[in-house]
Each structure stands twice: as structure tokens, then as C-alpha cells.
Amino acid sequence: MLMDEEDAPMLAIHPAAVIQQTQQKLGLRKGELEAEGEYHACVDVAGGPVNILLARFTSIDPPFELAQALQGEFVDLPQARDLPQVELELLRKAYELIIGG
């Protein structure tokens, strides 16, 4: 379940550290991911709250081959409608931030 901002833990992770670790783990070059610092979300799961960060690829073309190798894929918004409710809420929050809704 997506937590309300007032209920989310105050502990914050600096996005730059997570971006750097993620780029290394995925084999991306420095600067291929960029953190969206204004995005704040926290999901309540069985093991406790999990902070959710938002990053974007800096190139025009997303790494489709990398996603496929990791058994993932990029989808258009209409294709996302069958995602679990919490993922749709996170996606809505990201969409509103990026589009300005």
C-alpha cells in the first residue's frame, strides 16, 4: 500500500548514491540515469516501509536490450493498466510530477 506522506518514515536516502549503485549494477555508464529529486513515495510492505525513488534515462532511446536481459520490459501507459494497484498509484504519482498534473 502506498503510504501517505505524513505517515511515511522521515529517513531519506540520497538519490545520487542509489543512482550510482544502480548504474554500476546494471552496467550503465555514469550519467545514463538521472534522479528525479522531487519524487517522494513510500510503500508499506510486510517487511516494513520501502522508499521509492524515481530515475530517468538521459538518452532518447531506453536500453531495451538491457531490460530484456533482466526479464523486464518498457510499456506504454495503456499497457500498464493491468499492473497491481500500488504500482498504478506510483505510476500516477510519477506521471503527475512529470506532466505537471
N, C-alpha and C positions, 0 to 999 in steps of 0.2 A: 504494500500500500504506500502510495506517495504521502509523505508527511507534510503537514502544514509548516510553513516557515517558522512559526513561533514555537512549534513542538520539536523541531529538528535540533540535534546537538550543536553546540556552539563551536566545537572543534572543527577547524577548517584545514584542508590540505592545500598547499600552494600548487596551483595548476602547472607551473613551469616544471616542477620536479616530476609530476606524473607524466607530462608530455614527453620529457626527456627519456624517462624509463620506457614509455610506450613506443617511442620511435626506435629505441635500441632493441626492444623485444621483437618488434615487427620487422626489423631490418630496414627501416626508413632512414633517409638522410636527415641530418639536423635541419630544421626549418620546414620539413614537409607537413608537419602538424602544427596547428596554432590553437591555443586555448581561447575559449570564449569566457572571459573573466566575469561577465555579468550573469552567467547561468548558474543558478544555485538550486539544487534539488537533493532530497534525501528520501530514501526508500526504507521502510521498516520491513525487515525480513526476519526469519526465525533466529538467526544468529545475532541480531541487533541491527541498528541503523547503518545504512551504507550511503556514503556521499556519492552523488552522481555529478560528473564533470562533463562539459561539452567541448569537443575539439572539432576542428575542420581541417580538411586537406587544403594546402596552399596552392596546389596546381589545379588547373582546369579539369584535368582527367583524373578521376579517382583510381586507385590501384585495384582494378577489377581482378587481376590475376592473383594478387595477394589475398584478397577476400576469398576467392575460390579455394586457394590453397589452405586457408584456415577454416574451410567449410562454412563460409559466410557469403553474403551477397548484398548488393546495394539494391534497394527497391524504391519505386516511386511512391508518393503519398497514397494514391488509391490502392496500391498493393499492400499497404501497411494496415488496412482496416481490420484484418484478422489477427493482428498481434494481441497479446494479453493486455488487459485494461491498464495496468500500471505502465506498460511500455507506450501505450497510446497517450497516456497522460504526460509522460516525459517528452514524447514527440510533440504534443500540442504546446507544451511549455517552450520547447526549443523553437518551434515554428513561430510562436508569438514574439519571441525575442528577436529572431532574425528578420521577420517580416514587419514587425512593429505593431502587432495586434494588441 
